[in-house]
Amino acid sequence: MILDQLILTKSKAKETSYKEVKSSEKPIRSVVKALSWRLIGTLDTLIVSYVFTGEIGIATSIASIDFVTKMILYFFHERIWNIVKWGK
């Protein structure tokens, strides 16, 4: 009796947690969050670069390069983590 309840509870928990995880956040929300975070990071880089260089042109160049390179690095970071089976 106790064993049956334990097994049923675990199987229901697995079903529930899978459904909750699957429907917890839509992909478009993740994309918007990633872009908004990248914009915050780029603004930070722009401000810090301006403080150090004193030139908005150079600071903008640094921030632009930072934005592009980190988006590319993030893409490959995600692809690599997609291969890793740990935690799935």
Protein Blocks (a to p, Z undefined) as FASTA:
>chain_A
ZZmmmmmmmmmmmmmmmmmmmmmpcfklmmmmmmmmmmmmmmmmmmmmmmmnopaklmmm
mmmmmmmmmmmmmmmmmmmmmmpmghZZ
